[in-house]
């Protein structure tokens, strides 16, 4: 997240008269995650909902993928989910329960069509989906639910450049391969995230729901 986006997010939340604590954190680093969770607990006393939404990607053919790039993507997209979930869950389990929602990707379920050479990203998201199921089973009897959302092609800062590039072959395949014939908007994930984090989903855990315009149906 860019510096101005980070600050803007906090300001937008405060406009809704909601107390907000912004903590810059590297989710791939254990000490950074521990510091964040400690600050949150000390400020609010408890943690009821966690949404893991950090993610990065870089495109390389598998045979050319540098190890440092592989490690950085796995570090944020998979290890980050594990570290933040582990630390937050320790608070949740102690207080009697909580809800975790992991933003994964349909790329953890299917291989994106070429020219998207992103084996590290896809592997990280597939791992996050399995991690979601594992944690859900381990913590179910102690009142902590874990679910995931697997978005399809979305209009986000990560895809903005490609979406605005005329005749980009990847974008053409995105649209043509999606039955709804368009990319999604982040706002279209909100309702599902609220459901999974609420008591309305009290019998839902270990589930990863695709929001992909029908892409994974084909």
LINTAUR-V802632 format. One record per residue. RES is the residue in one letter. OMEGA is omega in degrees with one decimal (* if undefined). D_FIRST is the distance of its C-alpha to the first C-alpha in Angstrom with 1 decimal. Layout:
BEGIN
res: {RES & RES}
omega: {OMEGA & OMEGA}
d_first: {D_FIRST & D_FIRST}
END
This chain:
BEGIN
res: {X & X & X & X & X & X & X & X & X & X & X & X & X & X & X & X & X & X & X & X & X & X & X & X & X & X & X & X & X & X & X & X & X & X & X & X & X & X & X & X & X & X & X & X & X & X & X & X & X & X & X & X & X & X & X & X & X & X & X & X & X & X & X & X & X & X & X & X & X & X & X & X & X & X & X & X & X & X & X & X & X & X & X & X & X & X & X & X & X & X & X & X & X & X & X & X & X & X & X & X & X & X & X & X & X & X & X & X & X & X & X & X & X & X & X & X & X & X & X & X & X & X & X & X & X & X & X & X & X & X & X & X & X & X & X & X & X & X & X & X & X & X & X & X & X & X & X & X & X & X & X & X & X & X & X & X & X & X & X & X & X & X & X & X & X & X & X & X & X & X & X & X & X & X & X & X & X & X & X & X & X & X & X & X & X & X & X & X & X & X & X & X & X & X & X & X & X & X & X & X & X & X & X & X & X & X & X & X & X & X & X & X & X & X & X & X & X & X}
omega: {178.1 & -176.9 & -177.4 & 177.4 & 178.9 & -179.2 & -179.3 & 179.2 & 178.5 & -179.7 & 179.8 & 178.2 & -179.2 & 177.0 & 179.4 & 179.5 & 178.1 & 177.3 & -173.5 & 176.3 & 179.8 & -177.0 & 177.9 & -170.9 & 169.2 & -173.3 & 179.2 & -178.1 & -174.6 & -177.9 & 179.0 & 178.5 & 179.1 & 178.9 & 179.5 & -177.6 & 178.3 & 179.4 & 179.2 & -179.4 & -179.6 & -178.7 & -172.9 & 176.3 & -178.4 & 175.1 & -177.9 & -176.3 & 173.0 & 172.1 & 176.6 & -173.0 & 178.0 & 178.8 & 176.0 & 178.0 & 170.4 & -176.1 & 172.9 & 168.1 & -175.7 & -177.1 & 179.7 & -174.5 & 176.6 & -178.3 & -178.8 & 176.9 & 175.5 & -177.4 & -179.1 & 179.4 & 176.9 & -178.2 & 179.8 & -169.0 & -178.5 & 178.9 & 178.2 & 177.2 & 179.5 & -175.5 & -178.2 & 178.5 & -179.8 & -177.4 & 178.3 & -179.0 & 177.2 & 175.3 & -178.1 & -178.3 & 178.7 & -177.0 & 176.8 & 175.2 & 179.4 & -177.6 & 176.7 & 177.3 & -179.9 & 174.5 & -178.7 & 178.7 & 171.6 & 177.4 & 172.2 & -179.0 & -179.2 & 175.7 & 178.8 & -177.3 & 172.9 & 19.9 & 179.3 & 179.3 & -171.8 & -176.6 & -179.7 & 179.6 & -180.0 & 179.9 & 179.8 & -178.7 & 174.5 & 177.3 & 179.6 & 177.5 & 178.3 & 177.1 & 177.1 & -178.9 & -179.7 & -178.9 & 178.7 & -179.1 & -177.6 & -171.8 & -174.3 & -175.6 & 178.2 & 168.5 & -179.0 & -179.1 & 179.3 & 179.0 & -178.9 & 173.3 & -179.1 & -179.4 & 170.9 & 179.7 & -174.2 & 176.7 & -176.7 & 176.0 & 179.4 & -176.4 & -173.4 & -177.4 & -179.1 & -178.2 & -178.7 & 177.1 & -178.2 & 173.5 & 175.9 & -176.2 & 178.9 & -179.6 & 178.1 & 179.2 & 177.3 & -175.2 & -176.7 & -178.9 & -179.0 & -178.1 & 177.7 & 171.3 & 176.8 & 171.1 & -179.2 & 175.5 & 179.3 & 179.7 & -178.8 & 175.0 & -170.6 & -176.4 & -179.8 & 178.5 & 178.5 & 178.0 & -176.2 & -178.7 & -174.3 & 177.3 & 176.4 & -179.8 & -173.5 & 178.3 & -178.3 & 174.0 & -178.2 & -177.1 & 173.7 & -174.0 & 179.2 & 172.6 & -165.6 & 179.7 & 179.7 & -173.5 & -175.1 & 173.5 & -172.7 & *}
d_first: {0.0 & 3.8 & 6.5 & 8.3 & 6.2 & 6.2 & 9.8 & 10.7 & 10.1 & 12.5 & 14.8 & 15.2 & 16.1 & 18.5 & 20.2 & 21.4 & 23.3 & 21.3 & 20.8 & 17.2 & 16.0 & 12.4 & 12.3 & 9.7 & 10.7 & 11.0 & 12.4 & 14.5 & 16.4 & 19.1 & 19.6 & 16.0 & 16.3 & 19.8 & 18.9 & 16.4 & 19.0 & 21.7 & 20.2 & 19.7 & 23.3 & 24.7 & 23.3 & 24.1 & 26.7 & 25.6 & 22.9 & 23.9 & 21.0 & 18.1 & 15.6 & 14.0 & 11.1 & 8.8 & 9.7 & 9.9 & 13.0 & 15.3 & 18.7 & 21.9 & 25.4 & 26.2 & 29.0 & 26.6 & 23.6 & 23.1 & 23.2 & 20.2 & 18.0 & 19.6 & 19.1 & 15.4 & 14.9 & 17.4 & 16.0 & 12.7 & 14.1 & 17.5 & 18.1 & 15.0 & 16.6 & 19.8 & 18.9 & 17.2 & 19.9 & 22.6 & 21.8 & 21.4 & 24.5 & 26.6 & 26.1 & 26.7 & 29.8 & 31.2 & 30.9 & 32.4 & 29.6 & 26.2 & 24.1 & 21.2 & 19.5 & 17.7 & 15.8 & 17.4 & 18.4 & 21.7 & 21.1 & 22.3 & 25.5 & 26.3 & 25.8 & 24.1 & 26.6 & 26.7 & 25.3 & 22.3 & 23.0 & 20.4 & 22.6 & 20.1 & 17.6 & 20.6 & 22.1 & 19.1 & 19.1 & 22.8 & 22.7 & 20.4 & 22.9 & 25.8 & 24.1 & 23.7 & 27.5 & 28.5 & 26.9 & 28.2 & 31.7 & 31.6 & 30.5 & 32.3 & 35.5 & 33.6 & 32.0 & 28.4 & 27.3 & 24.6 & 23.8 & 21.3 & 20.2 & 20.3 & 18.8 & 20.3 & 19.0 & 16.5 & 15.3 & 11.5 & 9.0 & 10.2 & 13.7 & 13.9 & 15.4 & 18.0 & 18.9 & 19.8 & 21.7 & 25.4 & 27.2 & 24.5 & 26.4 & 23.7 & 23.0 & 26.8 & 27.0 & 24.2 & 26.2 & 29.6 & 28.9 & 27.6 & 30.6 & 29.0 & 28.5 & 25.0 & 21.3 & 20.0 & 17.8 & 15.3 & 17.9 & 20.4 & 18.9 & 19.2 & 23.0 & 23.0 & 20.3 & 22.4 & 25.5 & 24.5 & 23.4 & 26.6 & 30.2 & 31.0 & 29.8 & 31.9 & 33.6 & 30.6 & 29.0 & 28.1 & 27.5 & 24.8 & 25.0 & 24.1 & 22.8 & 23.3 & 25.8 & 28.5 & 27.2 & 28.2 & 31.6 & 32.8}
END
